[in-house]
Amino acid sequence: MPDFLHKPILTGDLVVLRPVTEEDVPALLPMFEDAEANRLTGNHAHFDEAALRKWYGSRGDQDDRLDLAVVERATGRVVGEAVLSLWDEPNESCSFRIGLVPDVVGRGLGTEATRLIVGYGFGSLGLYRISLEVYAFNPRAHRAYEKAGFRAEGVLRGALLWEGERVDATVMSVLAPEWPAG
């Protein structure tokens, strides 16, 4: 059984992943306030800072998911989050998501953060499958996930209703036996 109560610190060349806390909310707010980031992730919700503080303040107590802050090593700045959630114990699988503040996208931070948390999921948590969904209007994310080792499995047709239009979602996954060491 994976130990999701243990919240690790994972260090790469560009980023450090560490337990996310409510003190990270001011740094993460641009991720929630950016209209394009919300569109690309299909986020319809409107968040207020108090609700976000309550949410992030409770992440350390979760035993069925892992929420980590993405910290840029060069600056020490919190630039996003990486999450393993929707743990499916009988099938040794989880869902993955990552979000970054808009001004750091395209610098390799997300790719490294993805590799760190997915590697931890396989190597330390004993997961077999990690999956995600990416919307058709987000080809950059699709390419980034492929670069990190995810493979497309299929399409959920019309999975998202965004501003009156139905948008397909591609289901992608990576399996432990496919994961490169390091």
trRosetta pair geometry for C-beta under 8 A, 3 or more apart (Angstrom, degrees):
i j d omega theta_ij theta_ji phi_ij phi_ji
1 89 7.0 -4 -125 -141 87 112
2 87 7.1 -134 53 -140 132 136
2 125 3.8 24 -131 -164 120 91
2 126 5.9 -156 -79 46 84 92
2 127 6.8 15 -71 -56 139 82
3 6 4.5 36 127 9 113 111
3 125 7.2 -138 39 -115 59 74
4 62 6.5 -63 137 119 118 79
4 63 5.1 121 74 -172 104 39
4 64 5.7 147 62 -72 162 8
4 65 5.9 82 -171 37 141 17
4 66 5.5 -128 -145 -57 87 84
4 84 7.8 -136 -119 91 108 111
4 87 6.8 -98 -56 -55 147 153
4 125 7.4 47 -73 -125 70 123
5 61 8.0 -9 -127 -158 87 31
5 62 7.7 -169 -96 90 57 40
5 63 4.9 -9 -59 -107 91 84
7 18 7.8 65 145 179 102 51
7 19 3.8 52 146 -84 140 113
7 60 6.1 -68 -25 -128 152 75
7 66 6.8 161 -116 -143 71 86
7 68 7.2 163 -166 -89 92 85
8 17 7.6 40 96 100 86 100
8 68 7.7 -27 68 -95 71 132
8 120 6.3 -159 53 -145 148 143
8 124 7.2 52 -44 101 153 169
9 16 6.5 -5 -173 -179 92 104
9 17 7.0 169 -155 87 42 58
9 18 4.8 7 -114 -103 85 85
9 19 7.8 -63 -72 -9 73 75
10 16 7.0 159 82 -162 50 53
10 17 4.2 4 53 52 101 107
10 18 7.8 -160 27 -64 61 49
10 68 7.2 10 24 -165 110 162
10 116 4.3 135 138 173 134 119
10 117 6.8 178 43 -73 163 57
10 120 5.7 -89 -85 -55 141 135
11 16 5.0 -11 -107 -112 71 85
11 17 7.9 -141 -65 27 34 66
11 73 7.8 82 -154 -90 86 125
11 116 7.9 167 50 -130 11 137
12 15 5.2 23 51 56 113 69
12 16 7.2 -163 28 -78 68 41
12 17 8.0 51 -4 -10 101 90
12 73 7.6 -136 78 -33 67 132
12 112 4.5 162 131 172 162 119
12 113 7.5 -127 13 -73 145 44
12 115 7.4 96 -100 77 142 107
12 116 5.3 -106 -46 -67 118 126
13 73 7.3 -123 145 25 32 153
13 112 6.8 -115 48 -132 81 149
14 72 7.0 -43 164 -142 76 68
14 73 5.9 -169 174 18 23 111
14 74 7.5 -26 -149 -18 61 98
14 107 7.7 172 -165 128 143 97
14 108 6.0 166 -46 107 172 101
14 109 5.4 -136 135 -103 128 66
14 112 4.8 135 48 31 114 163
15 70 5.4 -25 -163 -167 139 85
15 71 6.2 135 -162 69 76 48
15 72 6.1 -49 -103 -103 76 38
15 73 6.0 -144 -95 -25 18 89
15 79 7.7 -105 -115 48 114 118
15 109 5.3 101 -55 -155 124 84
15 112 5.3 151 23 98 108 119
15 113 5.1 -28 82 -70 159 89
15 116 7.2 -127 85 -3 107 149
16 71 4.6 -24 63 65 89 109
16 73 5.8 106 -21 -81 92 85
17 68 4.1 37 179 150 102 139
17 69 6.9 161 -152 74 55 45
17 70 6.1 -23 -99 -99 77 57
17 71 7.4 174 -87 18 25 83
17 82 5.9 -52 -122 44 129 127
17 113 6.0 121 -70 -141 112 85
17 116 5.4 168 -2 113 131 138
17 117 6.1 166 -125 -65 173 94
18 68 6.2 137 61 -159 17 91
18 69 5.6 -23 65 54 75 96
18 71 6.2 7 16 -4 107 128
19 59 7.1 166 -172 107 87 112
19 60 5.8 51 -176 -95 135 94
19 67 7.5 62 -152 88 61 73
19 68 6.4 -65 -93 -115 28 65
19 69 7.1 21 108 6 23 94
20 24 5.3 -86 -159 36 80 154
20 56 5.5 -91 136 -152 105 102
20 59 5.4 10 73 72 97 161
20 67 4.9 -69 31 132 123 99
20 68 6.0 155 -29 -160 91 14
20 69 4.1 131 -94 -48 77 85
20 81 5.7 11 -80 -118 148 110
21 24 5.5 118 60 -8 62 98
21 56 6.2 80 149 147 19 104
21 57 6.9 42 -170 -102 62 52
21 59 7.5 -133 -92 49 35 113
21 60 7.3 16 -97 -39 78 118
21 69 7.5 -45 12 -34 65 133
22 25 5.8 -11 -173 -20 54 115
22 52 7.9 136 -138 123 75 69
22 53 4.3 60 -157 -160 111 72
22 54 7.5 51 -108 -53 124 17
22 56 4.7 146 -88 90 52 100
22 57 3.7 8 -49 -67 123 89
23 26 7.9 -35 175 16 48 96
24 27 5.5 -64 -169 47 63 111
24 28 5.6 54 138 -20 89 114
24 56 6.1 -134 57 180 100 152
24 69 5.1 -136 -119 -102 158 137
24 78 4.8 -161 -145 -163 99 170
24 81 8.0 111 132 -75 144 103
25 28 5.6 -67 -139 45 32 106
25 29 6.4 57 160 -51 68 88
25 49 6.1 111 150 -155 133 81
25 52 4.8 129 -134 119 119 115
25 53 5.1 -61 -32 -79 161 71
25 56 5.7 -169 -65 29 94 149
26 29 5.8 -27 -152 -7 32 119
26 49 7.8 27 -81 -137 63 122
27 30 8.0 -50 170 16 38 98
27 77 6.6 176 -144 -176 130 77
27 78 3.8 97 110 71 153 108
27 79 7.3 -74 162 -68 113 31
27 101 7.3 -93 162 -50 71 143
28 31 5.2 -46 -174 27 68 121
28 32 6.8 52 138 -12 84 103
28 52 7.2 -167 88 178 120 138
28 56 7.6 152 33 -74 154 150
28 69 7.9 -107 -64 -125 118 97
28 78 6.5 -52 -52 129 80 120
28 80 7.2 107 -117 -119 87 28
28 81 6.7 26 -119 -30 130 109
28 99 8.0 68 -155 103 101 117
28 101 7.0 -140 -131 -67 39 102
29 32 5.8 -66 -153 43 41 104
29 33 5.7 25 158 -14 77 117
29 49 6.8 -15 -98 -97 121 95
29 52 7.4 155 -89 72 75 171
30 33 5.7 -64 -131 46 33 105
30 34 5.9 43 167 -39 69 106
30 101 4.5 56 82 -146 116 105
30 102 6.1 -108 149 16 112 92
30 103 7.4 -15 139 1 155 98
31 34 6.5 -47 -144 16 20 112
31 37 5.9 -128 -162 148 54 161
31 80 6.3 123 -87 -114 144 72
31 81 7.7 164 107 10 174 95
31 99 5.0 95 -173 147 134 115
31 100 6.7 -168 -106 116 115 18
31 101 4.9 -87 -59 -88 85 59
31 102 7.4 172 -97 -26 51 69
32 37 7.8 -88 -80 96 14 129
32 38 7.5 60 -162 -74 41 103
32 43 7.7 -115 -135 142 66 155
32 47 4.8 -49 -179 45 144 132
32 52 7.0 -116 -21 -88 166 141
34 37 3.9 63 86 13 115 113
34 38 6.5 173 90 -13 60 84
34 101 7.7 135 -21 -157 138 56
34 102 4.8 148 -109 -43 160 128
35 38 5.8 -58 -150 38 30 111
35 39 6.4 31 153 -20 65 105
36 39 5.6 -51 -146 35 34 113
36 40 6.2 31 157 -17 67 107
36 102 7.0 84 67 -112 111 127
37 40 5.9 -56 -144 39 30 109
37 41 6.3 6 163 2 64 113
37 43 7.6 -3 122 29 74 131
37 99 7.1 82 -178 -157 120 101
37 102 5.8 -116 -48 -72 120 95
38 41 6.3 -71 -143 51 26 95
38 42 7.9 -105 167 71 55 7
38 43 4.2 -98 -145 67 74 103
38 44 7.8 122 177 -72 109 22
39 42 7.5 26 -176 -72 28 35
39 137 7.3 -59 148 103 101 133
39 162 6.6 93 -146 -164 78 138
40 135 6.8 -172 -168 51 44 120
40 137 7.0 -126 -112 103 61 90
40 138 4.5 104 -158 -97 89 118
40 141 6.7 136 172 -22 116 133
41 97 7.9 78 -146 -162 117 119
41 99 6.6 2 -81 -101 156 106
41 135 7.7 174 -123 2 14 122
41 138 7.7 74 -65 -78 43 157
42 135 5.6 143 -46 -53 111 139
42 160 4.6 -100 -125 -126 130 142
42 162 6.5 -104 -121 -73 76 118
42 167 7.4 -154 -94 73 112 135
42 169 7.8 -29 -39 -86 154 119
47 51 5.8 -137 -158 78 77 118
47 52 5.2 66 169 -56 126 105
48 51 5.1 87 58 11 78 104
48 52 7.1 -151 92 -5 37 91
49 52 5.6 -58 -146 40 33 112
49 53 6.2 37 156 -23 68 104
50 53 5.7 -51 -148 33 31 113
50 54 6.6 31 153 -18 63 104
51 54 5.7 -53 -152 35 33 112
51 55 6.4 34 151 -19 66 107
52 55 5.5 -54 -146 37 34 113
52 56 6.1 20 162 -7 69 109
53 56 6.3 -59 -138 46 26 100
53 57 5.8 32 158 -25 62 115
54 57 5.7 -59 -144 37 24 116
54 58 6.7 16 159 -16 60 111
55 58 6.2 -74 -161 35 26 104
55 59 7.3 43 147 -48 62 93
56 59 5.6 -24 -154 -10 44 120
56 67 7.6 -145 -129 133 69 145
58 61 5.7 -60 -171 38 65 111
58 62 7.1 80 138 -44 80 94
59 62 5.8 -42 -160 3 44 119
59 65 7.9 -83 -150 98 81 106
59 67 4.1 -78 -158 58 133 135
62 65 4.8 -31 143 54 137 89
62 66 7.8 -160 93 -73 115 31
62 67 7.0 69 40 2 141 106
64 85 7.7 59 122 -149 80 63
64 87 4.8 -140 -174 31 79 127
65 83 6.7 3 177 -172 110 95
65 84 6.3 -178 -156 95 63 62
65 85 4.1 14 -126 -110 122 74
65 86 7.6 54 -94 -8 107 37
65 87 6.4 -145 -72 -22 60 105
65 94 7.8 138 -118 -146 66 121
66 83 6.8 167 88 -151 59 50
66 84 4.5 22 46 47 102 101
66 85 7.7 -144 36 -63 53 59
66 117 7.3 174 106 -154 125 109
66 120 8.0 -133 132 110 165 128
66 121 7.9 -160 40 -86 144 89
66 125 7.8 -113 -26 -74 145 146
67 81 6.3 -13 -169 -170 85 121
67 83 5.0 -2 -107 -109 67 95
67 85 7.8 32 -66 -65 84 105
68 81 6.7 150 82 -158 45 68
68 82 5.1 -19 67 63 100 87
68 83 7.3 -176 25 -79 67 49
68 117 6.3 -168 37 -95 137 120
69 78 5.1 -47 -178 -135 123 110
69 80 7.5 144 -165 87 55 39
69 81 5.9 -46 -109 -100 44 72
70 78 7.1 107 73 -160 52 61
70 79 5.4 -67 102 69 99 79
70 80 4.0 -2 44 68 127 86
70 81 6.1 -142 -3 -75 91 16
70 82 5.6 90 -60 -19 104 98
70 98 7.5 58 -44 -156 141 101
70 100 6.7 -51 70 -101 149 84
70 109 6.5 106 164 158 129 109
70 110 7.6 1 -147 -96 166 55
70 113 4.6 -20 -116 -109 122 148
71 76 6.5 -14 179 -159 111 38
71 77 6.9 162 -155 82 68 31
71 78 5.5 -40 -97 -94 75 55
71 79 7.0 128 -124 12 23 83
72 75 4.8 22 94 40 117 96
72 76 7.1 -42 77 12 73 14
72 77 5.0 2 39 57 110 85
72 79 5.0 60 -33 -15 102 133
72 104 6.8 -136 -69 -128 131 145
72 109 6.2 -47 -97 -117 89 138
73 76 7.6 22 -159 -67 24 48
79 100 5.7 6 143 -152 90 87
79 101 5.2 -107 -161 25 63 104
79 104 4.6 10 -168 11 134 164
79 109 6.2 -17 96 148 144 159
80 98 6.5 44 150 177 132 82
80 99 5.3 -167 -157 99 100 55
80 100 3.7 -51 -73 -103 142 54
80 101 6.0 -140 -66 -8 78 67
80 104 7.3 -127 -28 68 112 133
80 109 7.4 133 20 124 129 121
80 110 7.1 -3 64 -91 167 86
80 113 7.0 -122 83 -13 122 178
81 98 7.0 -171 94 -147 53 52
81 99 5.5 13 49 52 86 91
82 96 7.7 -12 -173 -165 82 92
82 97 7.7 -179 -150 94 44 47
82 98 4.8 -5 -108 -107 74 92
82 113 4.8 -164 -56 159 140 111
82 114 6.8 -162 -130 -83 128 46
82 116 7.5 96 88 73 169 100
82 117 4.5 -164 140 -28 131 153
83 96 7.0 153 85 -154 59 47
83 97 5.0 -6 58 59 106 85
83 98 7.2 -180 20 -79 72 45
83 117 7.9 12 9 -179 9 159
84 87 7.5 58 142 -73 93 89
84 94 4.4 25 -175 147 96 151
84 95 7.3 147 -159 74 50 45
84 96 5.9 -21 -101 -97 64 72
84 117 6.3 -169 -39 166 103 113
84 121 5.5 159 -100 -93 150 122
84 125 7.6 -173 122 9 166 172
84 127 7.8 -126 -159 -53 141 157
84 130 7.0 -66 -123 -129 103 114
85 94 6.5 123 55 -170 20 99
85 95 5.4 -35 73 66 72 97
85 96 8.0 146 25 -91 70 25
85 97 7.2 -18 23 15 113 104
86 94 6.2 130 73 -157 69 57
86 95 4.0 34 46 9 124 116
87 93 7.7 159 -152 90 45 45
87 94 5.2 -18 -97 -98 61 91
88 91 4.5 -8 122 49 117 105
88 92 7.5 -38 91 28 80 15
88 93 4.6 -3 54 63 112 89
88 94 7.1 -167 17 -75 76 39
89 92 7.4 20 -169 -72 31 44
91 128 7.2 -110 156 55 63 121
91 129 6.9 -35 144 37 101 122
92 126 6.6 -81 -150 127 118 82
92 127 5.5 161 163 -145 82 46
92 128 4.0 71 101 4 119 103
92 129 6.9 105 98 19 76 78
93 127 6.3 95 -110 -163 32 100
93 128 6.2 -57 -70 64 76 83
93 129 3.9 -16 -110 70 110 96
93 130 6.8 -175 -157 -77 73 35
93 131 6.7 21 179 -1 119 103
94 121 6.3 -120 42 -147 134 133
94 125 7.9 5 -16 119 139 150
94 127 5.7 -60 6 -123 104 144
94 129 7.8 170 29 94 51 61
94 130 5.5 -9 68 -116 85 77
94 131 7.7 180 95 28 41 69
95 130 7.5 122 -131 -164 13 64
95 131 5.7 -45 -112 75 63 78
95 132 6.3 113 -168 -90 76 54
96 114 7.5 83 163 -140 138 87
96 117 7.1 142 -137 109 114 121
96 118 6.7 -1 -104 -83 155 93
96 121 7.7 -88 -81 -38 114 162
96 130 5.0 46 -31 172 121 108
96 131 6.9 168 16 76 87 26
96 132 4.8 -60 67 -64 84 108
97 132 6.4 142 -80 -127 59 109
98 110 5.6 128 133 -151 142 97
98 113 6.1 130 -136 103 135 122
98 114 5.9 -77 -39 -77 153 89
98 117 7.9 168 -81 35 108 144
100 104 5.4 -111 171 76 121 104
100 105 5.5 146 90 -76 129 77
100 109 6.5 120 -120 90 141 117
100 110 5.3 -90 -37 -72 137 110
101 104 5.8 65 70 14 83 105
102 105 6.0 -40 -158 -4 42 116
104 107 5.6 -76 -177 26 69 127
104 109 5.5 -16 155 29 118 148
105 110 7.1 15 -125 -18 64 132
105 140 7.9 58 172 136 120 144
106 140 7.9 -47 -82 -170 87 136
108 111 5.2 -54 -155 40 58 115
108 112 6.0 53 151 -19 82 104
109 112 6.1 -60 -151 40 29 106
109 113 6.1 28 154 -19 66 110
110 113 5.6 -54 -141 39 31 112
110 114 6.1 36 157 -23 65 105
110 144 6.1 7 105 -180 121 145
111 114 5.7 -53 -150 33 28 113
111 115 6.5 26 154 -16 62 106
111 144 5.8 -125 -79 -161 89 93
111 147 5.9 -42 -126 105 123 122
111 148 5.6 -160 -147 -73 72 100
112 115 5.7 -55 -148 37 34 110
112 116 6.3 35 154 -22 66 105
113 116 5.7 -54 -148 34 31 113
113 117 6.4 16 161 -8 67 107
114 117 6.5 -64 -145 42 26 98
114 118 5.9 17 163 -11 66 116
114 144 7.4 140 -8 149 156 99
114 145 7.3 -146 -156 -112 159 59
114 148 4.3 -32 111 -134 135 157
115 118 6.1 -59 -135 44 24 106
115 119 5.9 29 163 -21 62 113
115 148 5.6 -141 -63 -145 78 95
115 149 7.6 102 -104 1 82 119
116 119 5.9 -61 -148 38 22 111
116 120 6.4 21 154 -18 61 108
117 120 5.5 -51 -148 36 34 114
117 121 6.4 42 150 -26 64 102
118 121 5.4 -48 -149 30 34 117
118 122 6.6 24 156 -9 65 103
118 130 5.6 -158 -131 66 92 163
118 148 6.9 122 11 159 151 115
118 149 7.1 178 121 59 157 128
118 174 6.4 32 -167 68 137 140
118 179 7.0 -164 140 -124 105 127
119 122 6.1 -60 -149 42 30 102
119 123 5.6 7 165 0 69 121
119 179 6.9 158 -103 177 63 131
119 182 7.8 60 -127 -97 144 19
120 123 6.1 -64 -124 52 24 97
120 124 5.0 -25 -166 29 67 118
120 125 6.6 59 139 -10 71 101
121 124 7.5 -23 -67 52 8 79
121 125 5.0 -38 -148 42 44 127
121 127 4.4 -23 162 26 92 137
121 130 5.5 73 112 -72 157 135
122 125 7.4 10 -25 53 10 83
122 126 7.7 45 -166 -115 33 11
122 127 5.7 -79 -86 62 48 86
122 130 7.6 -90 -53 -18 89 121
122 176 4.6 154 -139 -117 111 86
122 179 5.0 -148 -23 36 175 168
127 130 6.0 63 131 -57 144 91
127 176 6.6 172 100 -64 62 111
128 175 6.4 -10 162 -154 69 80
128 176 5.0 -76 -137 -3 45 119
129 173 5.6 -5 -169 -174 97 130
129 174 7.6 161 -150 81 54 40
129 175 5.4 -22 -98 -106 74 71
129 176 7.4 -81 -57 -15 42 81
130 173 6.4 157 82 -154 43 76
130 174 5.6 -11 60 57 94 86
131 153 7.7 -32 -131 4 114 143
131 171 6.4 -4 -173 -174 118 91
131 172 6.7 159 -154 87 67 46
131 173 4.0 -31 -97 -94 82 97
132 145 6.5 -133 66 -127 138 143
132 150 6.7 -38 35 -130 112 155
132 171 7.6 163 86 -153 39 51
132 172 5.4 -16 63 63 85 93
132 173 7.4 161 18 -84 62 52
133 156 6.7 -21 -135 20 127 133
133 159 7.1 -118 -177 134 142 163
133 169 4.3 15 -179 169 113 126
133 170 6.9 155 -155 75 60 41
133 171 5.6 -31 -98 -96 78 59
133 172 7.4 156 -98 18 26 77
134 138 5.5 -121 179 83 92 117
134 141 5.0 -167 -143 108 125 115
134 142 5.0 166 115 -79 149 75
134 145 6.2 -143 -43 -2 146 149
134 169 6.6 148 69 -159 27 75
134 170 5.3 -20 61 58 85 94
134 172 6.3 13 4 0 109 123
135 138 4.9 78 65 9 82 109
135 159 7.7 -140 -107 73 82 112
135 160 5.8 -26 -112 16 122 149
135 162 7.9 56 -158 -24 152 145
135 167 5.2 21 -162 140 111 128
135 168 7.3 136 -154 86 59 46
135 169 5.4 -43 -94 -100 56 76
135 170 7.9 171 -99 14 8 75
136 139 7.9 7 177 -60 44 77
136 167 5.5 -153 35 -173 102 85
136 168 4.5 62 -39 61 126 88
136 169 7.2 -108 -27 -79 75 30
136 170 7.1 111 -77 -23 65 93
137 162 7.9 -102 23 63 143 157
137 167 6.0 -59 -5 -141 106 133
138 141 4.3 0 148 25 112 117
138 142 6.5 134 106 -23 74 87
139 142 5.1 -51 -147 34 42 119
139 143 6.3 42 156 -19 71 101
140 143 5.9 -55 -153 36 30 109
140 144 6.4 30 150 -20 64 108
141 144 5.4 -54 -145 37 35 113
141 145 6.2 35 156 -20 68 103
142 145 6.0 -55 -150 35 27 109
142 146 6.6 28 151 -17 62 106
142 152 7.8 18 -159 -74 105 111
142 170 6.4 54 -115 51 115 143
142 172 7.6 163 -137 -50 71 145
143 146 5.6 -54 -149 37 33 113
143 147 6.3 37 152 -23 66 106
144 147 5.5 -52 -149 35 32 115
144 148 6.5 26 152 -15 64 108
145 148 5.6 -59 -148 41 33 109
145 150 4.1 -35 161 47 96 135
145 172 5.4 83 139 109 142 162
146 149 7.8 146 -176 11 28 8
146 150 6.0 -84 -82 69 36 77
146 151 7.4 73 -119 -95 76 42
146 152 7.8 -19 -85 -30 103 87
146 172 7.7 -104 -68 -144 66 143
148 174 7.7 -96 117 -45 84 150
149 174 4.7 55 121 -116 99 142
149 178 6.7 149 180 126 107 105
149 179 6.3 64 168 -117 157 63
149 180 6.8 -145 -98 9 133 93
150 172 4.1 57 160 153 121 120
150 173 6.3 163 -148 87 87 6
150 174 4.9 -89 -95 -44 56 99
151 172 6.3 169 80 -154 27 82
151 173 6.6 -31 56 64 76 58
151 174 6.8 118 6 -87 79 62
151 178 7.7 -70 -12 168 123 167
152 170 5.2 -46 -132 180 105 123
152 171 7.4 103 -159 77 59 51
152 172 5.4 -46 -94 -97 46 85
153 170 7.9 137 43 175 62 76
153 171 4.7 -52 60 99 107 99
153 172 6.4 167 0 -106 87 27
153 173 5.7 28 -37 12 130 102
154 170 7.4 173 94 -151 30 61
154 171 5.2 5 59 43 76 111
155 168 5.1 -5 -174 -178 111 124
155 169 7.1 148 -159 77 60 41
155 170 5.6 -36 -100 -99 71 62
155 171 7.3 -158 -85 8 19 80
156 159 3.9 55 115 -65 113 128
156 168 6.5 156 78 -163 54 67
156 169 4.4 -8 55 61 108 95
156 170 7.7 -160 18 -78 76 15
156 171 6.3 87 -25 -38 99 99
157 166 7.8 31 159 150 68 124
157 168 5.4 -30 -120 -109 44 98
158 161 7.8 24 -179 -69 82 73
158 166 3.7 -18 -131 -179 87 130
158 167 7.4 98 -130 48 35 25
158 168 6.6 -11 -34 -81 32 62
159 166 8.0 114 29 -173 34 85
159 167 6.9 -59 58 90 74 67
159 168 6.3 72 11 -150 95 33
159 169 3.9 -50 50 6 150 113
160 166 7.2 139 77 -158 50 49
160 167 4.3 -26 68 60 104 102
160 169 6.3 99 -17 -49 103 107
161 164 7.4 15 -179 -99 90 10
161 165 7.3 158 -155 77 54 32
161 166 6.0 -28 -98 -95 65 61
161 167 7.7 176 -86 14 17 83
162 165 5.8 -30 70 65 74 84
162 167 5.3 10 15 -9 117 129
174 178 5.8 -130 -166 81 77 121
174 179 6.1 87 154 -78 116 88
175 178 4.8 84 61 9 81 107
175 179 7.3 -136 95 -27 41 86
176 179 5.6 -47 -150 9 35 119
